[in-house]
């Protein structure tokens, strides 16, 4: 699946480490963790 949109934002060191450890534990990339979270958001109409 092509992903033409890019999101870039800053996190502090503890947020980065938390995301990194979670992704490693789940054997996912950090980007996959964030994409999965976005998919879980409720639709807004």
QUIMO-V732264 format. One record per residue. N is the residue number from 1. RES is the residue in one small letter. SS is DSSP state (H for helix, E for strand, L for the rest). PSI is psi as a letter, one per 40 degrees, with the letter a starting at -180 (999 if undefined). D_LAST is the distance of its C-alpha to the last C-alpha in Angstrom with 1 decimal. Layout:
BEGIN
n=N res=RES ss=SS psi=PSI d_last=D_LAST
n=N res=RES ss=SS psi=PSI d_last=D_LAST
END
This chain:
BEGIN
n=1 res=x ss=L psi=h d_last=24.7
n=2 res=x ss=L psi=i d_last=24.8
n=3 res=x ss=L psi=g d_last=23.1
n=4 res=x ss=L psi=e d_last=23.2
n=5 res=x ss=L psi=i d_last=21.3
n=6 res=x ss=L psi=h d_last=23.3
n=7 res=x ss=L psi=h d_last=22.3
n=8 res=x ss=L psi=h d_last=25.3
n=9 res=x ss=L psi=i d_last=25.7
n=10 res=x ss=L psi=i d_last=28.6
n=11 res=x ss=L psi=i d_last=29.3
n=12 res=x ss=L psi=i d_last=32.4
n=13 res=x ss=H psi=d d_last=35.1
n=14 res=x ss=H psi=d d_last=34.2
n=15 res=x ss=H psi=d d_last=30.5
n=16 res=x ss=H psi=d d_last=31.8
n=17 res=x ss=H psi=d d_last=34.3
n=18 res=x ss=H psi=d d_last=32.0
n=19 res=x ss=H psi=d d_last=29.6
n=20 res=x ss=H psi=d d_last=32.6
n=21 res=x ss=H psi=d d_last=34.2
n=22 res=x ss=H psi=d d_last=31.1
n=23 res=x ss=H psi=d d_last=30.7
n=24 res=x ss=H psi=d d_last=34.5
n=25 res=x ss=H psi=d d_last=34.5
n=26 res=x ss=H psi=e d_last=31.7
n=27 res=x ss=L psi=f d_last=33.5
n=28 res=x ss=L psi=i d_last=30.4
n=29 res=x ss=L psi=i d_last=30.1
n=30 res=x ss=H psi=d d_last=28.4
n=31 res=x ss=H psi=d d_last=25.9
n=32 res=x ss=H psi=d d_last=25.2
n=33 res=x ss=H psi=d d_last=24.6
n=34 res=x ss=H psi=d d_last=22.1
n=35 res=x ss=H psi=d d_last=20.3
n=36 res=x ss=H psi=d d_last=20.3
n=37 res=x ss=H psi=d d_last=18.8
n=38 res=x ss=H psi=d d_last=15.9
n=39 res=x ss=H psi=d d_last=15.4
n=40 res=x ss=H psi=e d_last=15.4
n=41 res=x ss=L psi=i d_last=12.5
n=42 res=x ss=L psi=i d_last=9.7
n=43 res=x ss=L psi=i d_last=6.5
n=44 res=x ss=L psi=h d_last=3.8
n=45 res=x ss=L psi=999 d_last=0.0
END
